[in-house]
Amino acid sequence: MNRLLRTLSILVLTLVAAPAFAAGSLTVSDAWIRPPAVAGRPAALYFTVTNSGKTADELQSIATPAAKTAQLHQTLHENGVMSMKKVETVEIPADSVTNFAPMGLHVMLFTPDASLVPGAKIPVTLTFKTTGPLSIEAEVKAGKPAADSHKH
Ligand SMILES: [Cu+2]
């Protein structure tokens, strides 16, 4: 029973720590930022977009006061070599879950400022073609340096 309670309270804490943000039929959850391994290098932003609607949408841009520019990126694996390319928009299909995660789609935050310290909650605005702007908070998580902190 204690074990169950502890599991439940961890679950609740996790839910509290990672709120979801919704607009229209879109929900953005599990947003987090990996701080740069070296100050001044880009940080990476990850999140999950759930579209519960019957129509597709498109993620067009990302902005945060904590970085000069933010770019949508796709990590590519070709001939055993990992690289990344900038993508202009990301299709969010109807009735789908799109993960922005290490080694895949992600957002690169260039020239991040000093507010990106572990534990900080950073405001980020995602702009979708149909749904419009959706404001979220992403928590900065410390951890091992980005495995995909490739050169840009
Ligand atoms: Cu990147």
Residues whose N, C-alpha, C, O or C-beta is under 5 A from the ligand:
A	BS01	CU	H73 M84 M108
